[in-house]
Amino acid sequence: MHDPLQYIGKFLIMLGVVIAGVGALLLLFRHTGIPLLWKLPGDVVIQRKNFTVYFPITTSVILSIILSLIFWIIGRR
């Protein structure tokens, strides 16, 4: 029987690696942006005189699918 703290520890390490990876990507592409993830068709942008609201619907769905696949592959091990 495995200790639950072992699972929590592994999860936190994986989460840290993912966060560090995303941070590194944001630093690499800070001036140009990540071209495949921003302003996709299906993302909603509302611009008015005093404000802009951005709803990244398509981007969120794509990131969700990618992360689900990554965690599914990791979970099969």
N, CA, C and O atoms as CSV, one atom per row, in Angstrom:
chain,resi,resn,atom,element,x,y,z
A,1,MET,N,N,0.843,-1.180,0.000
A,1,MET,CA,C,0.000,0.000,0.000
A,1,MET,C,C,0.886,1.239,0.000
A,1,MET,O,O,1.850,1.338,0.759
A,2,HIS,N,N,0.535,2.180,-0.869
A,2,HIS,CA,C,1.337,3.395,-1.005
A,2,HIS,C,C,0.863,4.479,-0.043
A,2,HIS,O,O,-0.316,4.577,0.299
A,3,ASP,N,N,1.799,5.258,0.361
A,3,ASP,CA,C,1.521,6.378,1.247
A,3,ASP,C,C,0.889,7.509,0.435
A,3,ASP,O,O,1.420,7.861,-0.618
A,4,PRO,N,N,-0.236,8.094,0.890
A,4,PRO,CA,C,-0.868,9.191,0.140
A,4,PRO,C,C,0.051,10.398,-0.022
A,4,PRO,O,O,-0.065,11.138,-0.999
A,5,LEU,N,N,0.949,10.599,0.914
A,5,LEU,CA,C,1.870,11.726,0.793
A,5,LEU,C,C,2.806,11.567,-0.396
A,5,LEU,O,O,3.270,12.554,-0.966
A,6,GLN,N,N,3.081,10.315,-0.769
A,6,GLN,CA,C,3.924,10.059,-1.932
A,6,GLN,C,C,3.227,10.567,-3.197
A,6,GLN,O,O,3.871,11.185,-4.044
A,7,TYR,N,N,1.919,10.313,-3.336
A,7,TYR,CA,C,1.165,10.786,-4.493
A,7,TYR,C,C,1.086,12.305,-4.513
A,7,TYR,O,O,1.231,12.923,-5.568
A,8,ILE,N,N,0.859,12.905,-3.356
A,8,ILE,CA,C,0.774,14.358,-3.275
A,8,ILE,C,C,2.120,14.979,-3.646
A,8,ILE,O,O,2.170,15.977,-4.365
A,9,GLY,N,N,3.204,14.391,-3.159
A,9,GLY,CA,C,4.535,14.888,-3.479
A,9,GLY,C,C,4.832,14.824,-4.972
A,9,GLY,O,O,5.359,15.778,-5.542
A,10,LYS,N,N,4.494,13.700,-5.608
A,10,LYS,CA,C,4.714,13.563,-7.049
A,10,LYS,C,C,3.874,14.567,-7.822
A,10,LYS,O,O,4.344,15.175,-8.783
A,11,PHE,N,N,2.620,14.738,-7.393
A,11,PHE,CA,C,1.745,15.688,-8.065
A,11,PHE,C,C,2.301,17.106,-7.971
A,11,PHE,O,O,2.311,17.838,-8.960
A,12,LEU,N,N,2.760,17.490,-6.788
A,12,LEU,CA,C,3.299,18.837,-6.609
A,12,LEU,C,C,4.559,19.054,-7.429
A,12,LEU,O,O,4.774,20.147,-7.954
A,13,ILE,N,N,5.391,18.033,-7.546
A,13,ILE,CA,C,6.589,18.134,-8.381
A,13,ILE,C,C,6.204,18.310,-9.842
A,13,ILE,O,O,6.769,19.162,-10.528
A,14,MET,N,N,5.243,17.511,-10.333
A,14,MET,CA,C,4.792,17.642,-11.723
A,14,MET,C,C,4.171,19.012,-11.966
A,14,MET,O,O,4.417,19.635,-12.998
A,15,LEU,N,N,3.368,19.477,-11.019
A,15,LEU,CA,C,2.748,20.792,-11.146
A,15,LEU,C,C,3.817,21.881,-11.208
A,15,LEU,O,O,3.701,22.818,-11.998
A,16,GLY,N,N,4.835,21.766,-10.399
A,16,GLY,CA,C,5.928,22.731,-10.422
A,16,GLY,C,C,6.668,22.737,-11.750
A,16,GLY,O,O,7.029,23.798,-12.260
A,17,VAL,N,N,6.894,21.549,-12.311
A,17,VAL,CA,C,7.571,21.451,-13.607
A,17,VAL,C,C,6.715,22.098,-14.690
A,17,VAL,O,O,7.236,22.818,-15.542
A,18,VAL,N,N,5.410,21.847,-14.665
A,18,VAL,CA,C,4.510,22.444,-15.658
A,18,VAL,C,C,4.505,23.967,-15.523
A,18,VAL,O,O,4.596,24.674,-16.526
A,19,ILE,N,N,4.399,24.473,-14.308
A,19,ILE,CA,C,4.384,25.920,-14.092
A,19,ILE,C,C,5.704,26.539,-14.538
A,19,ILE,O,O,5.708,27.602,-15.157
A,20,ALA,N,N,6.824,25.888,-14.230
A,20,ALA,CA,C,8.132,26.402,-14.656
A,20,ALA,C,C,8.235,26.398,-16.181
A,20,ALA,O,O,8.783,27.332,-16.767
A,21,GLY,N,N,7.717,25.367,-16.819
A,21,GLY,CA,C,7.738,25.299,-18.286
A,21,GLY,C,C,6.911,26.401,-18.924
A,21,GLY,O,O,7.343,27.029,-19.890
A,22,VAL,N,N,5.732,26.633,-18.390
A,22,VAL,CA,C,4.890,27.713,-18.908
A,22,VAL,C,C,5.568,29.062,-18.686
A,22,VAL,O,O,5.533,29.927,-19.561
A,23,GLY,N,N,6.173,29.242,-17.536
A,23,GLY,CA,C,6.890,30.483,-17.264
A,23,GLY,C,C,8.040,30.695,-18.226
A,23,GLY,O,O,8.261,31.811,-18.695
A,24,ALA,N,N,8.770,29.644,-18.522
A,24,ALA,CA,C,9.878,29.742,-19.471
A,24,ALA,C,C,9.374,30.107,-20.866
A,24,ALA,O,O,9.977,30.935,-21.550
A,25,LEU,N,N,8.273,29.491,-21.285
A,25,LEU,CA,C,7.697,29.827,-22.589
A,25,LEU,C,C,7.253,31.283,-22.646
A,25,LEU,O,O,7.475,31.968,-23.645
A,26,LEU,N,N,6.631,31.751,-21.580
A,26,LEU,CA,C,6.192,33.145,-21.561
A,26,LEU,C,C,7.373,34.101,-21.625
A,26,LEU,O,O,7.287,35.146,-22.270
A,27,LEU,N,N,8.474,33.758,-20.967
A,27,LEU,CA,C,9.661,34.605,-21.043
A,27,LEU,C,C,10.285,34.571,-22.436
A,27,LEU,O,O,10.756,35.595,-22.931
A,28,LEU,N,N,10.291,33.398,-23.071
A,28,LEU,CA,C,10.861,33.283,-24.413
A,28,LEU,C,C,10.064,34.076,-25.440
A,28,LEU,O,O,10.637,34.692,-26.339
A,29,PHE,N,N,8.743,34.059,-25.305
A,29,PHE,CA,C,7.873,34.677,-26.299
A,29,PHE,C,C,7.236,35.967,-25.785
A,29,PHE,O,O,6.151,36.330,-26.239
A,30,ARG,N,N,7.869,36.658,-24.864
A,30,ARG,CA,C,7.237,37.824,-24.241
A,30,ARG,C,C,7.009,38.972,-25.210
A,30,ARG,O,O,6.071,39.745,-25.016
A,31,HIS,N,N,7.823,39.113,-26.239
A,31,HIS,CA,C,7.646,40.218,-27.178
A,31,HIS,C,C,6.754,39.839,-28.351
A,31,HIS,O,O,5.999,40.674,-28.848
A,32,THR,N,N,6.830,38.608,-28.792
A,32,THR,CA,C,6.066,38.202,-29.969
A,32,THR,C,C,4.795,37.461,-29.602
A,32,THR,O,O,3.881,37.367,-30.421
A,33,GLY,N,N,4.718,36.935,-28.399
A,33,GLY,CA,C,3.571,36.115,-28.029
A,33,GLY,C,C,3.745,34.705,-28.556
A,33,GLY,O,O,4.590,34.461,-29.417
A,34,ILE,N,N,2.972,33.798,-28.059
A,34,ILE,CA,C,2.990,32.430,-28.562
A,34,ILE,C,C,1.999,32.395,-29.715
A,34,ILE,O,O,0.790,32.425,-29.486
A,35,PRO,N,N,2.484,32.333,-30.940
A,35,PRO,CA,C,1.616,32.561,-32.099
A,35,PRO,C,C,0.472,31.566,-32.236
A,35,PRO,O,O,-0.583,31.923,-32.761
A,36,LEU,N,N,0.645,30.340,-31.785
A,36,LEU,CA,C,-0.409,29.349,-31.971
A,36,LEU,C,C,-1.475,29.385,-30.878
A,36,LEU,O,O,-2.504,28.723,-31.012
A,37,LEU,N,N,-1.257,30.137,-29.806
A,37,LEU,CA,C,-2.199,30.099,-28.696
A,37,LEU,C,C,-3.009,31.373,-28.510
A,37,LEU,O,O,-4.017,31.347,-27.803
A,38,TRP,N,N,-2.618,32.458,-29.101
A,38,TRP,CA,C,-3.342,33.703,-28.868
A,38,TRP,C,C,-4.106,34.099,-30.118
A,38,TRP,O,O,-3.625,33.928,-31.238
A,39,LYS,N,N,-5.300,34.628,-29.913
A,39,LYS,CA,C,-6.150,35.165,-30.985
A,39,LYS,C,C,-6.507,34.108,-32.016
A,39,LYS,O,O,-6.357,34.331,-33.217
A,40,LEU,N,N,-6.974,32.970,-31.554
A,40,LEU,CA,C,-7.448,31.925,-32.452
A,40,LEU,C,C,-8.882,32.224,-32.857
A,40,LEU,O,O,-9.580,32.956,-32.155
A,41,PRO,N,N,-9.336,31.666,-33.984
A,41,PRO,CA,C,-10.759,31.807,-34.322
A,41,PRO,C,C,-11.598,31.164,-33.217
A,41,PRO,O,O,-11.309,30.045,-32.793
A,42,GLY,N,N,-12.603,31.841,-32.764
A,42,GLY,CA,C,-13.418,31.348,-31.661
A,42,GLY,C,C,-13.119,32.047,-30.357
A,42,GLY,O,O,-13.922,31.972,-29.428
A,43,ASP,N,N,-11.979,32.730,-30.255
A,43,ASP,CA,C,-11.685,33.569,-29.103
A,43,ASP,C,C,-12.452,34.877,-29.278
A,43,ASP,O,O,-12.450,35.458,-30.364
A,44,VAL,N,N,-13.096,35.334,-28.233
A,44,VAL,CA,C,-13.962,36.503,-28.304
A,44,VAL,C,C,-13.227,37.723,-27.740
A,44,VAL,O,O,-12.681,37.678,-26.638
A,45,VAL,N,N,-13.222,38.800,-28.507
A,45,VAL,CA,C,-12.630,40.063,-28.063
A,45,VAL,C,C,-13.698,41.148,-28.171
A,45,VAL,O,O,-14.264,41.368,-29.241
A,46,ILE,N,N,-13.966,41.817,-27.062
A,46,ILE,CA,C,-14.920,42.925,-27.041
A,46,ILE,C,C,-14.135,44.195,-26.730
A,46,ILE,O,O,-13.535,44.318,-25.662
A,47,GLN,N,N,-14.145,45.131,-27.664
A,47,GLN,CA,C,-13.409,46.385,-27.473
A,47,GLN,C,C,-14.399,47.546,-27.440
A,47,GLN,O,O,-15.220,47.707,-28.343
A,48,ARG,N,N,-14.307,48.332,-26.406
A,48,ARG,CA,C,-15.099,49.551,-26.255
A,48,ARG,C,C,-14.132,50.713,-26.061
A,48,ARG,O,O,-12.915,50.526,-26.093
A,49,LYS,N,N,-14.666,51.892,-25.863
A,49,LYS,CA,C,-13.816,53.077,-25.711
A,49,LYS,C,C,-12.847,52.940,-24.538
A,49,LYS,O,O,-11.660,53.234,-24.677
A,50,ASN,N,N,-13.348,52.495,-23.382
A,50,ASN,CA,C,-12.556,52.521,-22.165
A,50,ASN,C,C,-11.992,51.171,-21.733
A,50,ASN,O,O,-11.206,51.113,-20.788
A,51,PHE,N,N,-12.369,50.101,-22.393
A,51,PHE,CA,C,-11.889,48.788,-21.931
A,51,PHE,C,C,-11.908,47.772,-23.065
A,51,PHE,O,O,-12.562,47.955,-24.091
A,52,THR,N,N,-11.174,46.710,-22.839
A,52,THR,CA,C,-11.150,45.566,-23.747
A,52,THR,C,C,-11.294,44.300,-22.910
A,52,THR,O,O,-10.617,44.137,-21.895
A,53,VAL,N,N,-12.184,43.401,-23.346
A,53,VAL,CA,C,-12.392,42.124,-22.667
A,53,VAL,C,C,-12.055,41.016,-23.660
A,53,VAL,O,O,-12.509,41.032,-24.804
A,54,TYR,N,N,-11.256,40.061,-23.209
A,54,TYR,CA,C,-10.807,38.959,-24.055
A,54,TYR,C,C,-11.234,37.648,-23.424
A,54,TYR,O,O,-10.852,37.354,-22.291
A,55,PHE,N,N,-12.025,36.849,-24.143
A,55,PHE,CA,C,-12.461,35.533,-23.687
A,55,PHE,C,C,-11.794,34.481,-24.573
A,55,PHE,O,O,-12.250,34.254,-25.693
A,56,PRO,N,N,-10.731,33.835,-24.103
A,56,PRO,CA,C,-9.995,32.867,-24.933
A,56,PRO,C,C,-10.663,31.486,-24.929
A,56,PRO,O,O,-10.115,30.528,-24.383
A,57,ILE,N,N,-11.827,31.395,-25.530
A,57,ILE,CA,C,-12.608,30.153,-25.489
A,57,ILE,C,C,-11.872,29.025,-26.221
A,57,ILE,O,O,-11.644,27.959,-25.648
A,58,THR,N,N,-11.505,29.254,-27.466
A,58,THR,CA,C,-10.836,28.215,-28.254
A,58,THR,C,C,-9.480,27.860,-27.650
A,58,THR,O,O,-9.111,26.688,-27.585
A,59,THR,N,N,-8.748,28.866,-27.214
A,59,THR,CA,C,-7.447,28.625,-26.593
A,59,THR,C,C,-7.600,27.764,-25.345
A,59,THR,O,O,-6.802,26.856,-25.113
A,60,SER,N,N,-8.617,28.043,-24.544
A,60,SER,CA,C,-8.853,27.262,-23.322
A,60,SER,C,C,-9.189,25.812,-23.638
A,60,SER,O,O,-8.712,24.902,-22.959
A,61,VAL,N,N,-10.000,25.591,-24.656
A,61,VAL,CA,C,-10.364,24.219,-25.034
A,61,VAL,C,C,-9.129,23.455,-25.509
A,61,VAL,O,O,-8.930,22.302,-25.128
A,62,ILE,N,N,-8.298,24.092,-26.340
A,62,ILE,CA,C,-7.098,23.427,-26.856
A,62,ILE,C,C,-6.124,23.110,-25.722
A,62,ILE,O,O,-5.580,22.007,-25.666
A,63,LEU,N,N,-5.899,24.069,-24.815
A,63,LEU,CA,C,-5.009,23.806,-23.679
A,63,LEU,C,C,-5.558,22.700,-22.786
A,63,LEU,O,O,-4.795,21.885,-22.267
A,64,SER,N,N,-6.870,22.666,-22.604
A,64,SER,CA,C,-7.482,21.620,-21.790
A,64,SER,C,C,-7.261,20.246,-22.412
A,64,SER,O,O,-6.935,19.290,-21.707
A,65,ILE,N,N,-7.434,20.144,-23.709
A,65,ILE,CA,C,-7.223,18.860,-24.395
A,65,ILE,C,C,-5.763,18.428,-24.283
A,65,ILE,O,O,-5.477,17.265,-23.997
A,66,ILE,N,N,-4.843,19.361,-24.507
A,66,ILE,CA,C,-3.411,19.028,-24.435
A,66,ILE,C,C,-3.030,18.572,-23.028
A,66,ILE,O,O,-2.353,17.557,-22.865
A,67,LEU,N,N,-3.469,19.326,-22.001
A,67,LEU,CA,C,-3.139,18.942,-20.629
A,67,LEU,C,C,-3.798,17.622,-20.241
A,67,LEU,O,O,-3.194,16.820,-19.529
A,68,SER,N,N,-5.029,17.384,-20.700
A,68,SER,CA,C,-5.692,16.107,-20.419
A,68,SER,C,C,-4.911,14.944,-21.016
A,68,SER,O,O,-4.744,13.909,-20.371
A,69,LEU,N,N,-4.433,15.110,-22.241
A,69,LEU,CA,C,-3.640,14.052,-22.870
A,69,LEU,C,C,-2.337,13.813,-22.119
A,69,LEU,O,O,-1.937,12.668,-21.909
A,70,ILE,N,N,-1.677,14.892,-21.717
A,70,ILE,CA,C,-0.416,14.749,-20.976
A,70,ILE,C,C,-0.650,13.995,-19.675
A,70,ILE,O,O,0.081,13.053,-19.367
A,71,PHE,N,N,-1.667,14.399,-18.901
A,71,PHE,CA,C,-1.936,13.733,-17.635
A,71,PHE,C,C,-2.448,12.313,-17.816
A,71,PHE,O,O,-2.201,11.462,-16.961
A,72,TRP,N,N,-3.156,12.035,-18.908
A,72,TRP,CA,C,-3.605,10.678,-19.196
A,72,TRP,C,C,-2.403,9.775,-19.499
A,72,TRP,O,O,-2.341,8.634,-19.043
A,73,ILE,N,N,-1.454,10.303,-20.273
A,73,ILE,CA,C,-0.252,9.525,-20.600
A,73,ILE,C,C,0.574,9.284,-19.339
A,73,ILE,O,O,1.068,8.177,-19.122
A,74,ILE,N,N,0.725,10.313,-18.510
A,74,ILE,CA,C,1.472,10.156,-17.256
A,74,ILE,C,C,0.766,9.163,-16.340
A,74,ILE,O,O,1.419,8.355,-15.679
A,75,GLY,N,N,-0.555,9.216,-16.298
A,75,GLY,CA,C,-1.322,8.330,-15.418
A,75,GLY,C,C,-1.281,6.868,-15.832
A,75,GLY,O,O,-1.522,5.994,-14.999
A,76,ARG,N,N,-0.986,6.577,-17.081
A,76,ARG,CA,C,-0.919,5.192,-17.549
A,76,ARG,C,C,0.327,4.479,-17.071
A,76,ARG,O,O,0.383,3.250,-17.106
A,77,ARG,N,N,1.316,5.210,-16.631
A,77,ARG,CA,C,2.572,4.600,-16.196
A,77,ARG,C,C,2.429,3.923,-14.886
A,77,ARG,O,O,3.395,3.357,-14.375
